[in-house]
């Protein structure tokens, strides 16, 4: 499809572009491992290939070398000379381990290089050392792990010729193969055409059934497309049985007594807390690790007693100063010493709070009391004490809010946490204009506020449902 109908491939969204940008930044640091290397210009496709051919004679590390042989092409992150004749391929990834897809990538690059006449002596994969802790400028020698994967690449490349010929034959064909949907649509990355290929599925399809994709595809391969089509003899878990009943009857499942038990745990004043975070590949502040969650915003609704109206408080970092000390000071002033602290999927908030304490141990004693008050609002929904068929196979806050209250996020400029992270990164560390900065900050404040508003609304509705 990419070769024959490129217009059908969706464009890159802002979150995916942000991932690409992170990868480019990681790659720039990796180049520092090879002093004296040359960056091959790559804006012009054929210019990159011609420049690579010229530069090979210089026997210096080449960054972004373009290798074309017949109908096969690859661009090598780092092509490093190992002696007077041979080269090694070094692929840089912004992951924190070796993955199967990386070996596939390297095996194809090696195939291309050897078809072009290069002697490849070895392959290494460069990935991020997750245990690295920033202390001053990033140290590439400590930040990266360079692992020799030559044997794995050699094994994977044994049948590369046949696979390449099969693929070339496929893309040269007059018709697109009629391929059934399957787990290949989801891995190693989700296909950009999934929405198009899966749009024949009805509402409440088998892929809305809890239990994971393996179980879903197992049923689908048996010809079961809708949840209501599942035969009675097929064993279902409690949650799956509830789903089937709700889809069949159209009614929500409500376990009033279990909901009451949950609500009885809540103690006033109620504090509804939500963090927004970013997890940069390159640590921003000293003491941080790669991909460590950095909170930059919180929303807090406080309900003092049963008849009180919620009072909203918020924080959104400004400038490039580390926001964590200010977050801790504000939370210490707002959370007090009594009452429940309610979060949705509270394990995330707990992890953020614990990492804040690790970074600033002077708050450790206070934090012990905070964590003991934490209550997870996800529990009644993940336990199916409430379930509505419109949730599908998820108990995410957005799906549950819509199912329980009919409210949502469609009226907001930012609609999910990943968009929030990317938007904040742009205004804090990018090149946003003054107007963009003001607009994004307003959108971020409204989005995070909606998360805690949603929790207030859900508890109110749970009280009504359990009455």
C-alpha positions, 0 to 999 in steps of 0.5 A: 500500500505504501508503494502503490497507494501512498495517499491511503497511508495516514499522516504522522500525528503529533505524538508519533512525530514527537517520538521521532524527534526524541529518536533524532535527539538520541541519535545526535548524542550517539554520534558523540561516541564516534569522534571524527565521524561525518554526517552524510547529508540526507535531505536529497535521496540520491544526493545522500547515496552519491555522497555515501559512495564518495565518503566510503573511501575516507574510512571514517565513521559515517552517520546516515549513510545511504546504501542502494543496491538494485531495488533494495535501500537502507540508511545506516545510523552509523557505518563504522570502519573496523580495519582497512577493509571491513565495516560494522553497522551500528543501529541506534534505538531509543529503546532500553533493550534489544528487541526482535524488530531491531534484529530484523532491521539490522539484518536487512541493513546488512543485506543491503550493504553486502549487496552493495559490495561492502564487507560487514564484519559485525553489527551492534545495537546501541540503546539507552541505559535505563539506569543512567542518572543525569549529573551535569551534561549527558555522558554518551559513554554512560548513557548508551549500551552498545551490544554486539548482536552479530550472531543474532543478525547472522541467524536472522539474515539467512533467508533474507534473500528469499524474503526480499524477493517475495516482498519485491514480487508482492509490491510489483503485483497488480492487486493488493493481497486479500489478507485477513486481519490478525495479530500482525496488525498490531505488532511489532507496531500498530499498522497505520491502516488498521482503522481501514482494515478493521472498519467492517467489525460491528459494535461490541465485536469480539475485540471488545471482549476482556481477556487480551488479543490472543483470546479475542483472535482465538474466538475470531478464527472460530468465526465468532465476530460479535460478543453476542455470538459467543456460544454458551459452551465457551467458558467465560470469566466472570467479567466476560460473562458480565460483558456478554449479558450487558451487550445482550440486554443493553442494560448496565451491570451494577453491584450496589453492595460492592459499590457501597463498600467502596464508597464507605472507604472515602473520608472527608475532606475528599481530595481528587488528584491527577498529575500530568507528566512527560517521560523524556528519553534524555533526562532533563534535570540532574538526578533523573533517569531516562524515561522517568516520569517528570510531573509538570502539572496537577489538578486538585478538586477538594470537597470538604463535606457531603454538602460542599461544592468542589473547590478547584486548585491547579499548578502548571509549570512555567519556564525551564526550572525544575517544577518538582520542588514547587509541586511538592510545596503546593501539594503539602499546603493543599492536601492537609493531614486528613481525608482521602486522596482519590486518583484514577488508576492510583498506581500512577499517582503513587509512583509519581509521588514516590519518585518525588520523595526519592528526589527530595527526601526531606518530604519522606515523612510527610509522604508516608501519610499522603500515600496511606490516604490514597484510594483508587477510583478505578477499583469499582470499574476494573472489578466490574462492580459497574460495567456498561457495554459502551466501555468495550474492553477498557475501564479507562477514565474517558470510557467510564466517564462517558458510560456513567455520566454521558460527559466527555472530553470532546469539547477540549483543545487537548483530549488525552495525556500523551497529547498533553505531554507533547504540548507541554514539551513544545512550549517548555523546551521547544520553539512555541510562539507567545500565542501558542504558549498562551493557548496551550497553557489554557488547554492544558489547564482545562484538560487536567481539570477535566480529569479531576472533575470527572472523578468528582462526577463519578463518585456522585454518580456511584452514590446515586447508583448504590442508593 
